[in-house]
Amino acid sequence: MQGRHTPPLSPDVKAPDMDGMIIEDDMVEEIIEPDDSIFESASSSSDDEDENWMSESSSTENLSQEDAVRVYRNHASGHSVFCGSLSKNGELAVTGDENDKAYLWDINTGESILCTEGSHDDSIIFADFNYSDKYVATADMSGGIKLWRISDRTCVWETSLANDITWVKWHPFSDILVAGAITGEVYMLKARKDDCKVFAQGTGDKSETGIILPDGKRAVIGYRSGTIHVIDLKSSTVLSTTPPDQTRVRGHASAVIALDCHMENNLLISVSVESQTILSTLHNGKVICVLQDLNGNETEKNNNVETVAFCKDPTFPTAATGTVVNDECGKIYIWDTSKQTLRHVMEQEGGVVKFVWVRTMLFTAGLDGKLRCFDAKAGQCLRTFSGHRAAIYDLCISSDEKKALTVSDDSTARIFDISSIC
């Protein structure tokens, strides 16, 4: 989900005129049933003797509070770390930076077990594990994608797409990658095989963001024009469209920058670059309501929505949006989706660039370098975690909800122990 205050993507290029939206090919492979893996807890103890990743590098840092149990410093100083993910078994982390490198590292020891140096030619914007933890994929802005087998740290597959990419997602239970391009194409890639399918043709309308639905059968794509498409992965057909609407009543009037789907595969929540938050139906693209339009509110005109997500707890039918007022201030809005009303507004000192739901709690990544946990039911902050010296760009919570991984503009990645809260 790409917002205005998250790491910059490649500059726009003018796309050639292309007729049609869909190539009617066969699905790249049959969607399989999910494999429920068991998450093994990892130790959260620190090792003060490992100066490479735990010792403070300056007297300034020594004066700051450090709440992290692991600090990973292998990324080159002065280069932002843009993305990070945790393996399902909780033993490994992968992080990618603007210096064209990704690192696979052991959470327990802080040891680097893989560096992709020389493999990518642009900033790494995606690094994540597949559903089975057998592979980790890395992707750069210029369209280079590589698949690494974790067992022997070997690159087993790679491709280079024709256009710069804006986002990449793993399929939830197949070895399929889906990537969106600045020229509007959406690629479906069969990992480990030379099979690349364009299931949404480019028309010059930049693919800003995309998600694969929980059922694994459909994808939702948000475009620069404000258009939203729901596409069937097997048939490559557009199932529904929410067109842009300059009146701001029945659709987005500007680029869609963040999306999320309800766990029952029926509702979609989306936000635009002009800070509209819209609730719509997936089966026909109908706008249920405009939850909020900050651009139309004079007192909120500098309040920019960056991220959005449904709560995954069925007993708490809500969604949240996170905003950046400025570098020193952000807000979290908690919405009752059944009543379409606002429950809480919570403020934090740094702008909100990403958050992750854990039951009825929200963990937020701040531009002030702080990780925070909010009780969304009570509308209050439970705890703040310090350590980073610059903006946090990505956040991941472990499957057992005991650890949080953050990556930052300060060239580091950190592991925080959140077990006392969760």
N, C-alpha and C positions, 0 to 999 in steps of 0.2 A: 504494500500500500504506500504509494509514493505521495508525500505531501510536500509543501513548499519549504519546510525547514529540515527535511531529511536529506541525505546526500544527493548532490546533483547528478542528473543523468546526462547522457550524450546530447549535444545540440540537435535540434530538429533538422531534418532534411526534407526536401520537397519530394513527395512520392509521385511516381508516374500514374497516369490515369489507368485504372484497371476496372474492367466490367465484371459485375457479379460479386456476390459476397461469399459463396460457398463452393468448394470443389466436392462433387459427389463421389468420393472414393469410399472404399470399405474401411471400416474401423481398423486401426493399426493392430489391435489385438483384443481378444475377449476380456472383458473386465472380470477379475476374479474376486472371490470372497476375501474379506480382510483376515489377516492372521494376527490373533491377539497375542502379542509378545509380553513377557513378564519383565517388569522393570526392576532391576537390582539396585539397591541403594549403594551409593558410593560414599566413601569417607569424606568428611568435610574438614578434617584437621589440616592445619597449615604446617609447612616445613620451613622454618626460619633459615636453615642452612643453604637453601637453594637461592643464591643471590640473583640468579638470572631472572627469576619471575616473582620473587617475594620481597627483595630488599628495596628500600626507597632509593630513588635515583638522585634526589636533590634535597637540600635542606628545607626548601619550600614544601615539598611533599611531606617531610617529617613533621611539619607543623599542622598537617591536616589529619582529620580523623580517617581511619581506615577500617571499614567494616567487612571488607571482602576476606574470604578464607583462601582465595587463590587470586593472584595477579599475574596475568600472562603478558610478558613484555617482548616476545620475539618479533613482533611487527616493528618495522623500522620507525625510529623516532621521527616525528614531524609528519607522519602519514596517517590519515584517519582510517579507523577500522569501521567498515560499513555494515557488515552482516555477520551473524553468528547463529549457530544451532547446536542443540544437544542431541546425542544419540538416544534412542528409545530405552536402551539398557542403562543409561545414566553414567556410562564410563568414559565417554569421549565427547569432545567439543570440536567444532570446526568454525574458523573465523576467516574473513576475507577483507582485504584492505585496498586502498587506492594506489598502492605500490605494486599492483598486479599480482599479488601473492595471497594464497590461502594456506592456512596451517591446520593440520589435524593434531590434536593434543590430548593427552591423558589427564583427566580431571583430578585423579587421585595424586599424581606425582608432579603435574605441571610440565611433564616432558613432551617435547615436540616429536611426533612420530611420522610426520609427513609435511614437507614444504613443497608447494607447486612452483617454485622459482623457475622461470624460463618457459612455463607452460602457457601463460596467458599474456596477451599484449595490451590489456587495458584493465581498468579498475574492476575488482571483483565485487559484484552486486548481489550474488546469490551463492550460498554454500549451505547445503543441507543433506541430511541422511534420507535414504529411501525408507519405505515402510518396514523393511525387514532388518535394517541396520547392516546389510551386506555391502552397501555402496554409499559413497558420498559424491554428490555432484557439485561442481563449481562452474560458475558462468561469469563472463565479463561483459562490460557494456557494449563492446563491438561485435558481440554475437558468438564468441568462442565458448563452447561448453565441453566439459570433460567429466568423465565418469571414472572414479577411483575405487578399486576393490580394496576394502579395508583389511582383509586378512593378510595380504602381502604388499599393501601400499602401492599398487600398480595401476597405471592408467589403462583401462581395458576398452575404452571407447571415447571417441571425441568427434565433434562436428563444428563447423563454422557457418553460422547462418548468414544470409545475404545482407541482412540489415542490422543496425544497432538494436539491441533489445532493451525493454523497459522493466520487465518482470518475468520471473520464472516460478513455476510451482511443480512439486512432485504430485503425482496421482496418489490418493490415500492408500490404495492397496494393489497397485500394479507398478511395474518398472517403466512408467511413462512420464515424460517431462512435457509440460506445456509452457510455451514462452510467447510473450507479446512483443511486437516490434513497433518502432516509431513510425513506420509507414503504414501501420494498421493490420498487417498480417498477424495471425496467431498460429504458431507452429505446434504440432504434436510430434514428439520424438520418441521412438522406441529405443530405450536405452539398451546398450550392448549390441544393437543391430543398426545397419545403415539404412534406416527407414525413417524418413522425415516427411510429414504430411502437413500441408497448409490447409487447415480446416476453416479458416476465415480469411478471405483474400483482402489485401490492403487496398484502400481507396483514398489514401492520403489522410484519413482520420486516425490520428495516433492512438494506439492501444495503450491507455494510461495504466490500467490495472486489471487484474483478473483473478478469479478464484475457481476452484473445482468444488462442486457441491458435495455435501456429506455422502450422498448416495453413490458418488463416483461415476455417474452417468451423464452429467451435464456440467457445462462451464458457463460462467457469467463474465462478460467482458464489458469494461467501462471505457469509453472513448473521449477524446478531447472535445468533440462537439457536444457532449452531454448525453449521447446515445448509450443505452444499455442493451446488449444482446444476451439472451439465454440460448445456448447452442447445445444440441445433442451430440455427444462425443462419438457415438457409433455411426450415425447417419450423416453427420456434418450439416444438419439442417438447423435453421434458426427457429426455435420454438416460440419465442416471444420477443418483442421489442418495446422498450420504453423510449420513445423519441424525445429529443430535446424540446424545450418549451421556453421561449424567451419571455413569456408572461410569468414564469416561475410558479405556476399553479399546478400544472400537470406533468412536470418533468424538470430536469436540470437545465439551467441556462448556460452552463459552462462545463469545463472538463470534469469528468468523474474521477476522483483520485483515491477513493477507498470504498470497499464493498465488504459485506458479510452476509451469510445466509443463515437463517434459523435452522436449528438442528433437525427440525421436522421437514426440511426441504420445501417449505411453502412460502416463506417470506424473505424479502431482501431489504436490507438497509444500505443506503448509499449516501456519500457526501461528495460535494463538488468543490472546485477551487474557489468558488464564490460563497462557500460556507452554507449551502443548502443541505439539509438532512432530510432524506425522503424515504418513506416506507412504501414498498410496492409488492405486488404478488408475482411469484415466479411463473405461474402457468400462463398468464396472459399479459404480463408487463403493466398492469393497471396500477396507477398511483393511488394508494390508499389515503395517504396524507403527506403533507409537508410538515414534518415534526418541528423544524426550525429553519429560519432564513435569517442568519445573522447579518447578511449584507444589506437587508432591508431595514435593519434596526440601527438608527443613528448612534445610539450609545454603545453598540457592539460592532461597529464597522471595522475596527482593527482587530477583532477577535476571529481568528482563522481556524476552521476545523481541519485537523490533520489525520485523524484516525477514528475508526468506528468498529464496534463488534457487539454481537448478541451475547448475553449471558447464557452459558451452557447448562445451568442448573434449572431443570423443569419447574421447580417450585418457586422460582423467582423470574417471572416473565418480563425481562427488561433488556435494554440495550444501552450502550454508553457511547458517547462521542468525546474525543479529547481535542483541545484547542491550544493554540499559541496566541496569546495576546501580544507578547513581546518576549525577548530572551529571558526576562526576569519573572514572567507570569504566565500561567496557563490555567485552564478550567476543565473540569470533567463534569459532563451532564449525564445524569441517569434518567432514562426514559422508561415509563411503564408502557410496554408495547401493546398490551391488551386494551388499555384505556386511552393510549396515545397522549399521555400527559407527562409532564416533567415531575420527577420525584425529588431529585436533589441537584444542587450545583455545588461542586467542591473546587476550591482553588488550591494551587500549589505555586511555589516560588519560581519554578522554571516551566517553560512551555512544554506541553505534552506532545511527544512525537510518536509514541507507540504505547499500547498497554496490552495486558494479557489478563483475561478472566481466570480466576481460580475459585471455583464454586461461586460464592457471592462476594468475593473480594476482587479488587482490581490492583494489579501491579503496574506502575507507570514508569516510563523512561522520560527523564527530564532534560531539557536543554541546559540546566544548571549542573548536570552531572550526577544527580541524585536518583536513586531507585526508591520508589515509595509504594506503600501498601495502603489501600483504602478499603474500608468497610462500606460497600455500596448500599447495604440496607440502612445502616445508621447515618450514612453521609459524612463520615469522618476519617481522618488519616490515622492509621494504626501505628505505622513506623516509617522512618526514613533511613535509608542505607547510604552511607557516604563512602567515598574512595576515589571516584573519577575526578579528574581535574578539568574536564571539558564536557561538552554535550554528549549524552548517550544517544547512539543512532539505532541500536537494535536491542531486543530483549527476548529471551526465551526462558520458559519455566520447564523444569524437568518433569518427566512423566509421573514420578512419585510425589511431586509438589514439594520437594525438600530443598531444591537448589534453583537459583536464578543465574543465568548467564547474561552479561551486558557487554556491549562493545562501544567504543567511544572515539571521539575526535582527539583524545589524548594519546592515541597509538597503543592502547592497551585493551585487553579483555579481562573481565573479572567474574569470579564465582562468589555468590553470596549464599549463605545458609539461611533459608527462610522457614526451616522446619518448626521453629518456635511459634510462628504465626499460623501456619497451615495445619 
